[in-house]
Amino acid sequence: MISDSRRSSLLEALSGDHSLSALKALAALGGRTPHPDAVRDEVLGSWPVGGPVPALAGALLRLKAIDDRASLAERLGPCLADMAARAVTREEHFMTIAVADECGAPFAPSSVAFFHSREHDDGTFGPDPLENAIAVSALLRAGAPLRDPSTVGKLLLEHALGGDLWIVYCAMRALALLRMTPPPQDLMLDLSVDGSADETYQRLSVIEWLVAPVFAAARTGDLDTLARHLHSGGDPNLRDLAGWTLLSAAAVRGRAAAVRMLLDAGADPDQRVADADALPVFWAAQHGDVDTVRALLAARPGHIDAISRVNGHTVLLQAVFFGTARHRDLIEWLLSAFDPGPRLIACNVRGYTARTMAELWHNEPILALLPPAVAPEPAGEYRERLLASIAGEPDPPVDELVAALADPRDESRIAAALNAPGLDLNRQGGPLGQTPIIAAVTGTDPDETTAAARVRVVKDLLARGADPDLPERHPMAVDAVIRAAVLNHFACLREIADTMPPLAFAAALNERPAINGQTALDDTVHRALTAPPATVDSHLEQIRWLLAHGAHPDVPDHTGVTPLGRATATLADPVLKPNARAVLAALTAR
């Protein structure tokens, strides 16, 4: 598969490449270009008016890759019509169909007819594997029928997978559409090979098409497909391009039967998803399914106290954080199955125990399950050990500024820290490894004076060159955009938006954090659903504003739930339903 270190090196190597292959390869690895606005300027500045059909297709697909919906909407219809009118070769017709498919536009009948005209009576497109691969992919992407899918699939399996990378790539695209991909163990490419962005993207795509059916089975609980994978010698510890194991993929969707099948086949419950530093049981707790958590803890009872070193959440803390009726049931089971004492002392990296977190969310049904608050000394000692275990290298100037920003009203200390020799505003510091701009939007505002001081500090940091798109190490490994949205620092979020290019800001809004997959909008929805009457209106206003600035309500978190789906589901959730209608109205107001 691909090692975590190799994945990191590819993400870094591709981040400065604005080609279509690099943009798609970054997405396949779970990353994104840090410069979408620069990509847009390049594309629009060299628009291939009257140029070759593939060049026009590439320009449109680059706009799609950076989610520039406005530019794409303006150009897509006329450009597709032009491409369809001028397409002559196989490649030109294929690219016309590919653009329509990826952009959700109508297909050109002439391009569909072109490929149908090349179909032979036996269901193939002649003896050439590449010809078959391209024709099959084009027709199936256009939703057009094939004369004999099994015959052409057999040809590709027998003659297209052992040679040139380009032919393998084209054949695997067709086989994926035919749902005839070979078992992953039969065709794993070497991803340690250095090559061009095109070659890297082709290798990544082949791997993704190979493992996708097995991961889909794990996530949906398709036991038949999962059993076929395992019984044919498939790896129970298979990983995808983002570093997820099959066991974690099943756990985060609450697929208890799939989890048990994988454990019985030798899946390792100690393997973590690296970006979140999280075990399968952590993901099971995010979903909240009692049976899934029970199966994983039966395999590893000690995981009841295991944490993600990114946010410090245990199983119990995960369940309290998400806080639905399903999670309430999980909490009740955890407290009955394990000694609650040590579990109640545990806190996350920000110092929240299960009880103080439930109080933060105003979650009365969950608070009712939790015993009274524990003595502060053991909890404090626990957090000291936790922070010591995640401490980074000291950077005295940044560490002092981050410490000063804990109270944004302390103008003299902040001013002195800002003027310290050797200060780099875009380095990480403090116990959580946060950049100063992230530290400035971390914390709550007990009064208007603190809120106003926070906004002043944020404006000053941005004016001095602080980059709001750089990530923290803890507690969520996110940037200042998500951090400000998470804590409802709406005024600070608006200041950040004014300094970032619009596509970069929208991309930050729609980024899925490794720790839970909840975008800035999703996290705002989550908090709006738990907000008390006094603050719910500010969350609703933030939801509407985020949507107006490019946030998407259909981006799923790791459990498969979108912001819109979350709000809809809570209409029937006895814990969260009081705010559900208002949140749903804000999400669908446009």
C-alpha positions as CSV (number, residue, x, y, z in Angstrom):
1,M,0.0,0.0,0.0
2,I,1.4,3.4,0.9
3,S,3.3,4.2,4.1
4,D,2.4,7.2,6.2
5,S,5.8,8.8,5.5
6,R,5.5,8.3,1.8
7,R,2.1,9.8,1.8
8,S,3.4,12.9,3.7
9,S,6.3,13.3,1.2
10,L,3.9,13.1,-1.7
11,L,1.6,15.7,-0.2
12,E,4.5,18.0,0.3
13,A,6.0,17.4,-3.2
14,L,2.6,17.9,-5.0
15,S,1.5,21.0,-3.0
16,G,3.3,23.5,-5.2
17,D,2.3,21.8,-8.5
18,H,-0.8,23.4,-10.2
19,S,-1.2,20.8,-12.9
20,L,-4.5,18.8,-13.1
21,S,-2.8,15.6,-12.2
22,A,-1.2,17.1,-9.1
23,L,-4.5,18.6,-8.0
24,K,-6.2,15.3,-8.4
25,A,-3.4,13.4,-6.7
26,L,-3.6,15.7,-3.7
27,A,-7.3,15.1,-3.4
28,A,-6.8,11.3,-3.6
29,L,-4.4,11.6,-0.7
30,G,-6.8,13.6,1.3
31,G,-5.0,16.9,0.8
32,R,-5.6,20.1,-1.2
33,T,-3.6,22.7,-2.9
34,P,-2.7,25.6,-0.6
35,H,-3.0,28.1,-3.5
36,P,-6.4,27.6,-5.3
37,D,-6.7,31.3,-6.2
38,A,-3.3,31.2,-7.9
39,V,-4.4,28.1,-9.9
40,R,-7.6,30.0,-10.9
41,D,-5.6,33.0,-12.1
42,E,-3.3,30.7,-14.1
43,V,-6.2,28.9,-15.7
44,L,-8.2,32.1,-16.5
45,G,-5.1,34.0,-17.6
46,S,-4.2,31.4,-20.2
47,W,-7.6,30.2,-21.3
48,P,-7.3,28.2,-24.4
49,V,-9.9,30.0,-26.6
50,G,-10.2,27.9,-29.8
51,G,-7.4,25.7,-28.6
52,P,-7.2,21.9,-28.6
53,V,-10.2,20.1,-27.0
54,P,-7.9,18.3,-24.4
55,A,-6.5,21.7,-23.4
56,L,-10.0,23.2,-22.9
57,A,-11.0,20.1,-21.0
58,G,-8.0,20.4,-18.7
59,A,-8.8,24.0,-18.0
60,L,-12.4,23.2,-17.0
61,L,-11.3,20.3,-14.9
62,R,-8.7,22.4,-13.0
63,L,-11.5,24.9,-12.1
64,K,-13.5,21.9,-10.9
65,A,-10.6,20.6,-8.9
66,I,-10.2,23.9,-7.0
67,D,-14.0,24.2,-6.5
68,D,-14.2,27.5,-8.4
69,R,-17.9,27.1,-9.0
70,A,-18.5,30.6,-10.3
71,S,-15.9,30.5,-13.0
72,L,-16.9,27.0,-14.0
73,A,-20.6,27.9,-14.2
74,E,-19.8,30.8,-16.5
75,R,-17.7,28.7,-18.9
76,L,-18.9,25.1,-18.7
77,G,-21.9,25.2,-21.1
78,P,-20.4,27.1,-24.0
79,C,-17.1,25.3,-23.7
80,L,-18.7,21.8,-23.7
81,A,-20.8,22.8,-26.7
82,D,-17.6,23.9,-28.5
83,M,-15.7,20.7,-27.5
84,A,-18.6,18.5,-28.7
85,A,-18.7,20.4,-32.1
86,R,-15.0,20.1,-32.7
87,A,-14.2,16.6,-31.2
88,V,-12.9,14.2,-33.9
89,T,-10.4,11.9,-32.2
90,R,-11.0,9.2,-29.6
91,E,-9.2,11.3,-27.0
92,E,-11.3,14.4,-27.8
93,H,-14.6,12.6,-27.5
94,F,-13.4,11.0,-24.3
95,M,-12.4,14.3,-22.7
96,T,-15.8,15.8,-23.7
97,I,-17.6,13.1,-21.9
98,A,-15.1,13.2,-18.9
99,V,-15.8,17.0,-18.4
100,A,-19.5,16.5,-18.6
101,D,-19.3,13.6,-16.1
102,E,-17.1,15.3,-13.5
103,C,-19.0,18.6,-13.7
104,G,-22.5,17.2,-13.7
105,A,-23.4,18.6,-17.2
106,P,-25.4,17.0,-20.0
107,F,-23.5,14.6,-22.3
108,A,-22.9,15.3,-25.9
109,P,-24.8,12.8,-28.0
110,S,-22.2,13.0,-30.7
111,S,-19.5,11.8,-28.4
112,V,-21.6,8.9,-27.1
113,A,-22.5,7.9,-30.7
114,F,-18.8,8.0,-31.6
115,F,-17.9,5.3,-29.1
116,H,-21.0,3.2,-29.8
117,S,-20.0,3.2,-33.5
118,R,-16.8,1.4,-32.6
119,E,-18.5,-1.4,-30.7
120,H,-18.1,-4.9,-32.4
121,D,-20.7,-7.6,-32.5
122,D,-19.0,-9.6,-29.8
123,G,-19.3,-6.7,-27.4
124,T,-15.6,-5.7,-27.5
125,F,-14.1,-2.7,-29.2
126,G,-11.6,-4.7,-31.2
127,P,-8.5,-6.5,-29.9
128,D,-6.6,-3.4,-28.6
129,P,-6.9,-3.2,-24.7
130,L,-6.4,0.5,-24.7
131,E,-9.2,1.1,-27.2
132,N,-11.5,-1.1,-25.1
133,A,-10.6,0.7,-21.9
134,I,-11.2,4.2,-23.2
135,A,-14.5,3.3,-25.0
136,V,-15.9,1.4,-22.0
137,S,-15.0,4.3,-19.6
138,A,-16.5,6.8,-22.0
139,L,-19.8,5.0,-22.5
140,L,-20.3,4.0,-18.8
141,R,-19.5,7.5,-17.6
142,A,-22.1,8.8,-20.0
143,G,-24.6,6.3,-18.6
144,A,-24.8,4.5,-22.0
145,P,-25.3,0.7,-22.1
146,L,-22.7,-1.8,-23.4
147,R,-23.5,-4.7,-25.7
148,D,-21.7,-7.3,-23.5
149,P,-20.0,-5.9,-20.4
150,S,-18.7,-9.3,-19.3
151,T,-16.9,-9.9,-22.6
152,V,-15.1,-6.6,-22.7
153,G,-14.3,-6.9,-18.9
154,K,-12.8,-10.3,-19.5
155,L,-10.6,-8.9,-22.3
156,L,-9.3,-6.1,-20.0
157,L,-8.6,-8.4,-17.1
158,E,-6.6,-10.8,-19.4
159,H,-4.7,-8.4,-21.6
160,A,-4.5,-4.9,-20.0
161,L,-3.1,-5.2,-16.5
162,G,0.4,-6.4,-17.0
163,G,2.2,-3.7,-19.0
164,D,2.4,0.0,-19.5
165,L,1.2,2.2,-16.6
166,W,-1.0,4.3,-18.9
167,I,-2.8,1.2,-20.2
168,V,-3.2,-0.2,-16.7
169,Y,-4.6,3.1,-15.5
170,C,-7.2,3.3,-18.4
171,A,-8.1,-0.4,-18.0
172,M,-8.6,0.0,-14.2
173,R,-10.9,3.0,-14.7
174,A,-13.0,0.8,-17.0
175,L,-13.0,-2.2,-14.7
176,A,-14.0,0.0,-11.7
177,L,-17.0,1.3,-13.7
178,L,-17.8,-2.3,-14.7
179,R,-17.4,-3.4,-11.1
180,M,-14.9,-6.0,-12.2
181,T,-11.8,-4.8,-10.4
182,P,-9.4,-7.6,-9.5
183,P,-8.6,-8.3,-5.8
184,P,-6.2,-5.7,-4.4
185,Q,-3.5,-8.3,-3.7
186,D,-3.4,-9.2,-7.4
187,L,-2.3,-5.8,-8.6
188,M,-0.7,-3.5,-6.1
189,L,1.6,-0.9,-7.7
190,D,4.7,0.4,-6.1
191,L,4.0,3.9,-4.8
192,S,7.5,4.5,-3.6
193,V,8.6,5.1,-7.2
194,D,9.3,8.7,-8.0
195,G,7.8,10.0,-11.2
196,S,5.9,12.8,-12.8
197,A,2.7,14.2,-11.4
198,D,0.9,12.3,-14.2
199,E,2.5,9.0,-13.3
200,T,1.9,9.6,-9.6
201,Y,-1.8,10.4,-10.1
202,Q,-2.2,7.3,-12.3
203,R,-0.6,5.0,-9.7
204,L,-2.8,6.5,-6.9
205,S,-5.9,6.1,-9.0
206,V,-5.2,2.5,-9.7
207,I,-4.7,1.8,-6.0
208,E,-7.9,3.7,-5.1
209,W,-9.9,1.7,-7.7
210,L,-8.5,-1.5,-6.3
211,V,-9.3,-0.9,-2.6
212,A,-12.5,1.1,-3.0
213,P,-14.9,-1.9,-3.2
214,V,-13.4,-3.4,-0.1
215,F,-13.6,-0.2,1.9
216,A,-17.1,0.5,0.7
217,A,-18.0,-3.0,2.0
218,A,-16.5,-2.2,5.4
219,R,-18.3,1.1,5.6
220,T,-21.7,-0.2,4.5
221,G,-21.5,-3.5,6.4
222,D,-21.5,-5.5,3.2
223,L,-20.4,-8.8,4.8
224,D,-20.5,-10.9,1.6
225,T,-18.0,-8.6,-0.2
226,L,-15.8,-8.4,2.9
227,A,-15.8,-12.1,3.3
228,R,-14.8,-12.6,-0.4
229,H,-11.9,-10.3,0.1
230,L,-10.8,-12.1,3.3
231,H,-11.3,-15.7,2.0
232,S,-9.4,-15.0,-1.2
233,G,-6.3,-14.0,0.8
234,G,-7.0,-10.3,1.1
235,D,-5.2,-8.3,3.8
236,P,-7.5,-7.7,6.8
237,N,-5.2,-4.7,7.6
238,L,-5.6,-3.2,4.2
239,R,-5.1,0.6,4.1
240,D,-6.5,3.2,1.8
241,L,-4.7,6.3,0.4
242,A,-5.7,8.4,3.4
243,G,-4.3,5.9,5.8
244,W,-7.5,4.3,7.0
245,T,-7.6,0.6,7.9
246,L,-10.6,-1.5,7.1
247,L,-11.2,-2.0,10.8
248,S,-11.3,1.8,11.4
249,A,-13.5,2.3,8.4
250,A,-16.0,-0.2,9.6
251,A,-15.8,1.1,13.2
252,V,-16.5,4.8,12.3
253,R,-19.7,3.7,10.6
254,G,-20.8,1.6,13.5
255,R,-20.7,-1.7,11.5
256,A,-20.4,-4.1,14.4
257,A,-20.7,-7.3,12.3
258,A,-18.0,-6.1,9.9
259,V,-15.8,-5.3,12.8
260,R,-16.2,-8.7,14.3
261,M,-15.5,-10.4,10.9
262,L,-12.3,-8.4,10.5
263,L,-11.1,-9.1,14.0
264,D,-11.8,-12.8,13.5
265,A,-9.7,-12.6,10.3
266,G,-6.7,-11.1,12.1
267,A,-7.3,-7.3,11.7
268,D,-5.1,-5.5,14.2
269,P,-7.1,-3.2,16.6
270,D,-3.8,-1.5,17.6
271,Q,-3.3,0.1,14.2
272,R,-4.0,3.8,14.1
273,V,-5.1,6.2,11.5
274,A,-2.0,8.3,11.5
275,D,-3.4,11.8,10.8
276,A,-5.6,11.6,13.8
277,D,-3.4,9.2,15.8
278,A,-6.6,7.3,16.5
279,L,-7.4,3.6,17.1
280,P,-10.5,1.9,15.8
281,V,-12.3,2.2,19.1
282,F,-11.9,6.0,18.9
283,W,-13.8,6.0,15.6
284,A,-16.4,3.6,17.0
285,A,-17.0,6.1,19.8
286,Q,-17.5,8.9,17.3
287,H,-20.3,6.9,15.7
288,G,-21.7,5.9,19.0
289,D,-22.7,2.3,18.3
290,V,-22.5,0.3,21.5
291,D,-22.1,-3.1,19.8
292,T,-19.1,-1.8,17.8
293,V,-17.4,-0.4,20.8
294,R,-18.1,-3.5,22.8
295,A,-16.5,-5.7,20.1
296,L,-13.4,-3.6,20.0
297,L,-13.0,-3.4,23.8
298,A,-13.5,-7.2,24.0
299,A,-10.5,-7.5,21.8
300,R,-8.5,-4.9,23.6
301,P,-9.9,-4.0,27.1
302,G,-7.0,-1.6,27.7
303,H,-8.3,0.6,24.9
304,I,-10.9,2.0,27.3
305,D,-8.2,4.4,28.4
306,A,-6.4,4.8,25.0
307,I,-6.3,8.3,23.5
308,S,-5.7,10.1,20.3
309,R,-2.7,12.2,21.0
310,V,-4.1,14.9,18.7
311,N,-7.0,15.8,21.0
312,G,-6.6,13.5,24.0
313,H,-10.0,12.0,23.7
314,T,-10.7,8.6,25.3
315,V,-13.7,6.5,24.3
316,L,-15.8,8.2,27.0
317,L,-14.7,11.7,26.0
318,Q,-15.5,11.0,22.3
319,A,-19.0,9.9,23.2
320,V,-19.6,12.9,25.4
321,F,-18.3,15.3,22.7
322,F,-20.8,14.0,20.1
323,G,-23.6,13.8,22.6
324,T,-26.6,12.4,20.7
325,A,-29.1,10.0,22.1
326,R,-27.0,7.1,20.6
327,H,-23.9,8.4,22.4
328,R,-25.9,8.8,25.6
329,D,-26.6,5.0,25.4
330,L,-22.9,4.3,24.8
331,I,-21.9,6.4,27.8
332,E,-24.4,4.6,30.0
333,W,-22.9,1.2,28.9
334,L,-19.3,2.4,29.4
335,L,-20.1,3.6,33.0
336,S,-21.7,0.3,33.8
337,A,-19.1,-2.0,32.2
338,F,-15.9,-0.2,33.5
339,D,-14.9,1.4,36.7
340,P,-16.0,5.0,36.1
341,G,-13.4,6.5,38.5
342,P,-10.3,6.7,36.3
343,R,-12.5,7.5,33.2
344,L,-13.9,10.6,34.9
345,I,-10.5,12.0,35.8
346,A,-9.3,11.7,32.1
347,C,-9.4,15.0,30.2
348,N,-8.6,16.1,26.7
349,V,-5.7,18.3,25.8
350,R,-7.8,21.5,26.5
351,G,-8.5,20.2,30.0
352,Y,-12.2,19.1,29.6
353,T,-13.3,16.1,31.5
354,A,-16.4,14.2,30.6
355,R,-18.4,16.2,33.0
356,T,-17.0,19.6,32.1
357,M,-17.4,18.8,28.4
358,A,-21.1,17.9,28.9
359,E,-21.5,21.2,30.9
360,L,-19.9,23.1,28.0
361,W,-22.4,21.6,25.6
362,H,-25.3,22.1,28.0
363,N,-26.1,18.5,27.5
364,E,-28.4,17.8,30.5
365,P,-29.3,14.1,29.5
366,I,-25.7,13.2,29.5
367,L,-24.8,15.2,32.6
368,A,-27.5,13.2,34.4
369,L,-25.5,10.0,33.7
370,L,-22.2,11.3,35.0
371,P,-21.3,11.2,38.7
372,P,-20.5,14.4,40.5
373,A,-17.3,16.2,39.6
374,V,-14.1,14.6,40.8
375,A,-11.5,16.4,42.9
376,P,-9.4,18.8,40.7
377,E,-6.0,17.5,41.8
378,P,-6.1,14.1,40.1
379,A,-7.6,15.7,36.9
380,G,-4.9,18.4,37.0
381,E,-2.1,15.8,37.3
382,Y,-3.6,13.8,34.5
383,R,-3.6,16.8,32.2
384,E,0.0,17.6,33.1
385,R,1.1,14.2,32.1
386,L,-0.9,14.4,28.9
387,L,0.6,17.8,27.9
388,A,4.1,16.5,28.7
389,S,3.6,13.6,26.4
390,I,2.7,15.7,23.4
391,A,5.1,18.6,24.0
392,G,7.0,19.9,21.0
393,E,10.4,21.6,20.8
394,P,10.4,24.8,22.8
395,D,10.3,28.1,20.8
396,P,10.6,30.8,23.6
397,P,9.3,33.8,21.6
398,V,6.3,32.0,20.2
399,D,5.7,30.1,23.4
400,E,5.5,33.4,25.3
401,L,3.2,35.0,22.7
402,V,0.8,32.0,22.8
403,A,0.8,32.2,26.6
404,A,0.0,35.9,26.5
405,L,-2.8,35.3,24.1
406,A,-4.6,33.1,26.6
407,D,-6.0,36.5,27.9
408,P,-6.5,38.8,24.9
409,R,-7.1,41.7,27.3
410,D,-3.5,41.6,28.6
411,E,-2.4,44.3,26.1
412,S,1.0,45.0,27.7
413,R,2.1,41.4,27.8
414,I,0.9,40.7,24.3
415,A,2.7,43.9,23.0
416,A,5.9,42.8,24.6
417,A,5.7,39.3,23.2
418,L,5.0,40.7,19.7
419,N,8.2,42.8,19.9
420,A,10.4,40.0,21.1
421,P,13.6,39.3,19.1
422,G,13.4,36.2,16.9
423,L,9.6,35.9,16.9
424,D,8.1,34.1,13.9
425,L,4.4,34.6,13.8
426,N,3.8,31.5,11.7
427,R,5.6,29.0,13.9
428,Q,3.8,26.7,16.3
429,G,4.2,27.1,20.0
430,G,2.7,26.7,23.5
431,P,1.6,23.4,25.0
432,L,-0.8,22.6,22.1
433,G,1.6,23.6,19.3
434,Q,-0.6,26.4,17.9
435,T,0.4,29.3,15.8
436,P,-0.3,32.7,17.4
437,I,-3.4,33.4,15.2
438,I,-4.9,30.1,16.2
439,A,-4.1,30.7,19.9
440,A,-5.8,34.1,19.5
441,V,-9.1,32.4,18.4
442,T,-8.9,29.7,21.0
443,G,-10.9,30.1,24.2
444,T,-14.3,31.5,25.2
445,D,-15.4,35.0,25.8
446,P,-16.9,35.5,29.3
447,D,-17.8,39.1,28.5
448,E,-17.9,41.8,25.7
449,T,-14.6,43.3,26.8
450,T,-12.8,40.0,26.2
451,A,-14.6,39.5,22.8
452,A,-13.6,43.0,21.7
453,A,-10.0,42.5,22.8
454,R,-9.9,39.2,20.9
455,V,-11.0,40.9,17.7
456,R,-8.3,43.6,18.1
457,V,-5.6,41.0,18.6
458,V,-6.7,39.0,15.6
459,K,-6.7,42.1,13.4
460,D,-3.2,43.0,14.6
461,L,-1.8,39.6,14.0
462,L,-3.3,39.4,10.5
463,A,-1.9,42.9,9.7
464,R,1.6,41.7,10.8
465,G,1.5,38.7,8.4
466,A,0.0,35.9,10.4
467,D,-1.1,33.1,8.1
468,P,-4.6,31.8,9.2
469,D,-4.3,28.7,6.9
470,L,-1.5,27.1,8.8
471,P,-2.4,24.2,11.1
472,E,-2.0,23.6,14.8
473,R,-0.7,20.3,16.2
474,H,-3.5,20.0,18.9
475,P,-6.4,19.8,19.7
476,M,-7.7,19.2,16.2
477,A,-4.8,19.8,13.8
478,V,-6.8,22.5,12.1
479,D,-6.2,26.1,11.0
480,A,-7.5,29.4,12.3
481,V,-10.6,29.3,10.1
482,I,-12.0,26.1,11.6
483,R,-10.8,27.1,15.1
484,A,-12.6,30.4,14.9
485,A,-15.8,28.7,13.6
486,V,-15.6,26.0,16.2
487,L,-15.6,28.5,19.1
488,N,-18.1,30.8,17.4
489,H,-15.7,33.7,17.2
490,F,-17.7,35.1,14.4
491,A,-16.2,38.6,14.3
492,C,-12.7,37.1,14.2
493,L,-13.8,34.7,11.4
494,R,-15.0,37.7,9.3
495,E,-11.6,39.4,9.9
496,I,-9.8,36.3,8.7
497,A,-12.1,36.1,5.6
498,D,-11.1,39.6,4.7
499,T,-7.4,38.7,4.5
500,M,-7.6,35.4,2.7
501,P,-8.2,34.9,-1.0
502,P,-11.8,33.8,-1.5
503,L,-11.1,30.3,-2.9
504,A,-8.6,29.6,-0.2
505,F,-11.0,30.7,2.5
506,A,-13.8,28.5,1.0
507,A,-11.4,25.6,0.8
508,A,-10.5,26.0,4.5
509,L,-14.2,26.1,5.3
510,N,-14.7,22.8,3.5
511,E,-11.6,21.0,4.8
512,R,-12.4,17.8,6.8
513,P,-10.2,17.7,9.9
514,A,-8.4,14.4,10.4
515,I,-9.7,14.1,14.0
516,N,-13.4,14.0,13.2
517,G,-14.1,15.0,9.5
518,Q,-16.3,17.8,10.6
519,T,-15.9,20.9,8.5
520,A,-16.2,24.5,9.8
521,L,-19.9,24.4,8.9
522,D,-20.5,21.0,10.3
523,D,-18.9,22.0,13.6
524,T,-21.0,25.1,13.7
525,V,-24.1,23.0,13.1
526,H,-23.0,20.7,15.9
527,R,-22.6,23.6,18.3
528,A,-25.8,25.3,17.2
529,L,-27.7,22.1,18.0
530,T,-26.3,22.1,21.6
531,A,-26.5,25.9,22.2
532,P,-28.6,27.4,25.0
533,P,-31.3,29.8,23.9
534,A,-29.1,32.8,24.7
535,T,-26.5,32.0,22.1
536,V,-28.3,29.9,19.5
537,D,-29.0,33.0,17.2
538,S,-25.3,33.8,16.9
539,H,-24.6,30.2,15.7
540,L,-27.5,30.4,13.2
541,E,-26.1,33.7,11.9
542,Q,-22.7,32.1,11.5
543,I,-24.2,29.1,9.6
544,R,-25.9,31.5,7.1
545,W,-22.7,33.5,6.7
546,L,-20.6,30.4,6.1
547,L,-22.9,29.2,3.4
548,A,-22.6,32.6,1.7
549,H,-18.8,32.3,1.8
550,G,-18.5,28.9,0.1
551,A,-19.2,26.4,2.8
552,H,-21.0,23.2,1.5
553,P,-23.8,21.5,3.5
554,D,-23.2,18.2,1.8
555,V,-19.6,17.4,2.9
556,P,-19.8,14.2,5.1
557,D,-17.8,13.7,8.2
558,H,-16.0,10.3,8.9
559,T,-19.3,8.7,10.0
560,G,-20.9,9.7,6.7
561,V,-23.1,12.4,8.1
562,T,-23.3,15.8,6.4
563,P,-24.2,19.1,8.1
564,L,-27.6,18.9,6.5
565,G,-28.0,15.3,7.5
566,R,-27.0,16.0,11.1
567,A,-29.6,18.7,11.4
568,T,-32.3,16.6,9.8
569,A,-31.5,13.5,12.0
570,T,-31.8,15.6,15.2
571,L,-35.4,16.3,14.5
572,A,-36.0,12.9,16.0
573,D,-33.2,13.0,18.6
574,P,-34.5,13.5,22.1
575,V,-31.2,15.0,23.3
576,L,-30.6,17.5,20.5
577,K,-34.0,18.2,18.9
578,P,-34.9,21.5,20.6
579,N,-32.7,23.5,18.2
580,A,-33.0,21.2,15.2
581,R,-35.8,23.1,13.2
582,A,-34.0,26.4,13.5
583,V,-30.7,24.9,12.4
584,L,-32.3,23.2,9.5
585,A,-34.0,26.4,8.4
586,A,-30.6,28.2,8.5
587,L,-29.0,25.5,6.4
588,T,-31.8,25.6,3.7
589,A,-32.6,29.3,3.7
590,R,-31.0,30.0,0.3
